Amino acid sequence: MYPFERFNADAKQTLTLAQEEAERAHHSYIGTEHLLLGLMRVEKGTAARVLTKLGVSIGQVRKTIESVLGPNERILVQTIIPTSRVKTVIEIAFEEARKMNDRDVDTGHMLMALVIEGEGIAAHVLEDLGATNERVVTEVQTELGAPPAPRPRRQDRQSVSEPSWAIGRSGHLRTPVDDLARLLNSPPIARQLKARGLDTEALAKQLGEPPSKVTVLRHGLRTAQGALDLALREQQVEQIARLQHSVDGLYEMLVKTEQEWLDSLI
């Protein structure tokens, strides 16, 4: 049980708005995407100020989330519960507040937790919109007056609330573009590639503008991964095999499509 009395007023309002967003979407769960929308609706909060500074608007976030999840199903929802990923985000928010010697959990800590956890829909949406882990953490630390300090990414952590056999099944699957982007983000390797005649700046820009068929497959894969996550958490045995097959198929198609795209660039 979390000591929610340690949430400040903005953070408590965020949780209420996150549930409202889930109800609005006719979802039976509160996911990281609902939490992100809740954070952005508390306009005077730290998280909303940081995202505004980073050029992220709630309209962009809504549009991107809808493109990932698809149309809402009109179903009657009687009980809405947070996913285990949201519970992990809350745990991280408490941890970040402790590291900063803050008694209360603020929306800034919650936003940091979303990108540190890193595998939820919210983190992917933020990264797609340019609000990367590093940029978000740095801006939140500045807003809260905390000294800069490195924070771990999701792959450096293992949530105690997520079964170990599920980790890696529905998490982020690396693709050829992921691997190339990591190389370009490594200054020593980027210098070597540039010395061999590769225009690394132009290539990095092109990687940020994928063709529509790549974008569609990425969103389809994330949607399938989200559904598989939910099936794993709720132990829906009959659904897991089917969804895993869907994830595997979409992943293979994405790898092939991205490789063809890369071949045309290099």
Secondary structure, 3 states (H helix, E strand, C coil): CCCHHHECHHHHHHHHHHHHHHHHCCCCEECHHHHHHHHHHCCCCHHHHHHHHCCCCHHHHHHHHHHHHCCCCCCCCCCCEECHHHHHHHHHHHHHHHHCCCCCECHHHHHHHHHHHCCCHHHHHHHHCCCCHHHHHHHHHHHCCCCCCCCCCHHHCCCCCCCHHHCCCCCCCCCHHHHHHHHHCCHHHHHHHHHCCCCHHHHHHHHCCCCHHHHHHHHHHHHHHHHHHHHHHCCCHHHHHHHHHHHHHHHHHHHHHHHHHHHHHC
